[in-house]
Amino acid sequence: MRILVLLLSLSMPLVAWFSQNGTFGADNGTMSDRYPTLLVAAGYAFAIWGLIFVFDVIYGVWQATGTRREDETLTRIAPAAAGGFALTAAWMPLFSMGLFWLCLIVIFGALACLVYCAQVLSRDNIPQKGQWLWAWTPLSLHAGWLSVAAFLNLAQAIVAYKLLPTDNMLPWSLALFAIAAVLLLVLNGRMRGNVDYAGAAVWGLVGVYFAQAHSTLAGAGTASWVALAIAVLLVVQTLWLRLRNEPSLLPTS
């Protein structure tokens, strides 16, 4: 299983390269532009995938080598990590092909897998073992970004299939913002203020703020401030939880 995690961590940047070069259809940016929503983030925000992939590959190598091969916590999360990586890789060609229903199943499945990993690592005090940089950080960053990206994907599916009004997207967009906010705050709370998880999510929310602040869609101004408000709330919650925790729970290198 550890070797499978390593191979799947390598598959994500490889599939991303093919996807961005049009192997499976339109690249992600082009496909996203076809279905504008009030939850889409500015293009720069998606650069976080590069950081996530680098950390995931490092994690894949790290967990498959040395004494970490005998670590019980890493063994427990290996199937979920493999699942999260596999589903992330699968999502990219599906999105390029416009298969939004499958995309939703895949991205929420990947989110569930990686949130599980991040929660186990937080609960088992991996940061206290000095392993936070190579395990906690990669999987938490990935989970945090997917916690926002999944709702961006859901909004685009709604627009693509015209499931809800596209001329007045604000009401249902606000509902998605509310659900996303609850999910982020609850999960961050369960992880006692996971700075990597929250940081990736805040990055995405700030990206939504900038995209909507310059959008001409009806309701974009309101959406931008809602996204920023959720980001601020998440930062405040994280700081409060970290200060409230015992010093032993803080990451140490």
N, C-alpha and C positions, 0 to 999 in steps of 0.2 A: 504493500500500500504506500509506503514512503517513496518508493521509486515512481509510482504512478502520480503522486502529488508533484514530484519534481518534473516529470514529463508534461503534466498538464499546466504547470506554471510556465513552462517554456512555450506551450502551444498558444497561450493568449497573445503575446506580442507577435508571434508568427502569423496567426490568423488576422490580427489587427492590421499588419502590413499588407496582406493580400486584400483585405476589405477596403482599406484606404486607397488602394491602387485599382479598384474597380473590378476585381476578380469575380465578385458575387453580384454585382450590380452597382447602383449608385453608392458613392461613399456616404458615410454617416451624415456629414454636413449637408450634402445635397438633399438627402432623403428628409432630414429634419426641416430644411427650409420649405419643403413642399407642404408641410402641415404645421403652420405657425400656431402657437398657443400662448397662453398667458403664463405658462410654467417653464417655457424653454429658457435655457441659460445662455449667456454670451459665449461665443466660440472659444475664447481663451480658457474658460472653465474646464473644458474637456481635456485640456493638456494634463490634467491630474492623472489621466490614464497612464501616461508615461511613467510617472512616479510610482503609481500602484503596481504596474507591471514589473518595474525594476525591483521593488521591495518583495513582490511575490516570488520572483525568480530567486532572489537571495534567500528567501524563506524556504523555497523548495530545496535548494542545495543544502542549506543549514540543517533542516530537519532530517535530511537523509544521510547525514554524515556524523562522525564522531560519537560522543556519548549520548547525543540527543536521540539516537535511534532507540535507546532504552527508556526514554522519558514517557511515563504513563499518560500524562496530559496530552502530549503531542500525538501519541498513539490513538487516544480517544477521539481527537478531533480530525485525524487524518482522513477518514471517509467523507466527512462534511467538507473539509478543505478541498479534497479532490472533486467533489460534486460542485462546489462553488466555482472552482476554476474551469471545470468542463462546461458548465452552463454559461459562464461568462464568455468563453470562446465561442460557444454555439450561438449566442445572441447576436454577435456581429454580422455573420452572413444572413441570418434571418431578418435583421433590420434592413440590410441592404436590399433584400428581395421584397421588402414591404409586407412581410408576414407578421403583422402586428399582434394578432391574437396569440400566435406561438411565442412572439417576443415577450409578451406579458407573462405567460406561464414560466418562461425560462428565466426572465430577470427577477421575478419574485421568488422563484426557486433558488436562484443564486443568492439572493438577499437572505433567505431563511438559512441557508447553509453557512454563510459567512458570519451572520449575526450569532448563530450558535457558537461558532469558533471563538468569536470575540468575547462572548459572555463566559464561556468556559475558561478562557485565559484570564479574564478579569477576576472571576470567582476563585480560581486556583492560585491567585497571587503570583502569576508568572513574573510580573514586574519586580517582585521581591527577590526572585531568583537571579536577577541580572539578565534576564532573557527578553526584556521588553522590546528591544530594538529589532530583534530578528524574528519574533513571533507575534507579539501583541500588536506592534505597529503595523506590519503589512496587512494582517487580516482585519484589523480595526479600520484602517484607512479604506480598504476595499468595501467593508460593510457600510461605513459611513457614507461613502459616495453613492453606493447602490440604494441607500435609504432615500436619497433625493432623486437619483436617476430613474428609479422605478416609477415614481409619480410623474416625472417628465414624460416617460414612455407611455404611461396610462393616458395622459392628456392628449398625446399625439394619436393614440389609437382611437380615442373618442372623436377627434376631429377627422381622422382618416375615414372612419366608418360612419361619420355623421350621426353618432348616437345621441348627441345633445346639440342644442343650438350653437352654430358656429359664428353667427352674427352678434351674439351677446354671450360671450363665454365667461363673463365675470362670476355669475352666481355659482355655476358648477366648479369653476376654478377655485373659488374661495372654499368650497367644500373639500376639494382635494388638498388645498393648503392646510386646512384644519386637521384632516386625517393624518397628513404627513407630519404636522407639528406634534400631534399626540404620539405617533409612533416614535419620532426622534426623542422626545422628552422621556417617554416611558423606557425605551431601550437604554438611553444614556443614564437614566436613574438606576436601572438594574445593573449597569456596569460601574456604578459609583463615580460617574463623571469621567468617562473614557475620553481623554483629550485628543487622541488620534481619530476616534470615531466622530466626535463632535467637530473636530477641525475640518475633516473632509466634507461633512455635511454643511458646515458654515461656508466653506469655499463654494459649494454648489449653490447655496441660497444667495450668496452675494453675487454670483454669476447671474442668477435669475433677476436679481435687483437691477443690475446694469443692463441686461438685455431688455427688460420691460420698461426701464426708464427712457430708453431710446426707441421704443416700439410705437407704432401708429395704431395698433389694435385698440378697439374700444375696451376701456377698463384696465389698460396696461399700467397706468400711473398708480392705481390702487393696488394692483398685483405686485408692483415693484416694492411698495412700502410694506406690504404684508410679508413678502419674502424676507426683507431686511429685519422686520420685527421678530420673525421666527429665529433668524440667525442671532440676533441680540439676546433673545430669551434663552437660546441654547448655550451661548457663551456664559451668561449669568448663572444658569443652572450648573454648568460644569465647574465654574470657579467655586460656587457655593459647596458643591459636593466634594471637591478636592480639599477645600479648607476644613470641611467638616470631618473628613476621614482622618484616621490616625496617620502619622508620618510614615509608618511602615507600608502603607498602601500606595504611596507615591512612587512613580517610576524611578529606578536608580540604574545607572549605567554600570 
